[in-house]
């Protein structure tokens, strides 16, 4: 498969949201963030609004990995420049007003947000790039597409001599280590405590704050 990396546009929004939904559904936390039986179209709509907010950010570029032979989008990356002294503003809530939030387990989402903030604090205080979205459709995982997307983004960081920060989920941690990222901190989320003592073996879900310094 020959993959081309190109800038994504609003016309790609639905396809990117579908990739995000399919990829996220593989993560254990997905089972807790969204209620059982949540309608797939509602979930895709949720991710569509999240990605649309990235398109609205003038400091974010979205790149897509496209199969040259079929034109299918296999994955994407959101690449955000965060200037020195300008912290990320919290969501206003306007973007998600039209999303059906009834599909979400809000207590879990709020608890996960506390964990995320503990990891996000490390990247503040210096100008940097931030990988603010990253997904490869399950059908195309394991084929080096995520690596191609990541390398494309990192070339921009190296050209600007800026560090790159990200929050790594367990499944992508090894990829980031391979591409020169190092662990700064991690936070553990005990999913069993959210599983109503059903002992289904979810265990500890570890997330990492990681940085890569340009050479």
C-alpha positions, 0 to 999 in steps of 0.5 A: 500500500502506498500512503500519501500524507496531505492536509485534511479539510472540512470535506474530510470531517465525517471520515475522520470522525468515523476513524476516531470512533472505530479507533477509540472503541478499541480502548478499554476506557471507551467502555466506561466513557460511553454508556452501554448501547450508545448509538454509533451515529451519535458517537460518530457525531460526538467525534465529528464535533471534537475534530471540527473544533481542531479545524477551527483552531488557527494554530492546528493543522490536520494531516491525513494518510490517504491510500493512493490506490483507493483514495481512502483515508487510513488515519489522521494527526492533529498538530497544534502549535502552542506558543509560549505564555499562552495556555490552552483556553478551556472549552467554552461549551459552545462546540458541544451544545449540539452533541447528545451528551446523554450517551456519556458517563459524565462522572467517569469523563470528569475523573479522566479529565483530572488525570489528563490535567495532571499530565498536561501541566508538564508541557506548559511554560515553553513554546512547543508542538502538541499532538492533539489528535492521532488515529489510524483505522483498525483495518490499517493498523500495524502497517506503518501508517501511524509512523508516517503520519508522526514523522511528517509532523515531527519534521515540522517540529525539527524545522522550527527547532521546537519540542513536541509533547503528547499524552500517550495511551498504552497502545501507542506508547511503544511507537512514541518511544521508537520515534525519540519521545521520552517519558516525563510522568505517568498517571494510572487509572484503576478501571476496576474501580469503575466496573461495579466490582464485576472483576472483568480484568480491566485493571490499571490503565496507564497514560504517559506525558511524553516529550521529544526534543528537536536535535 
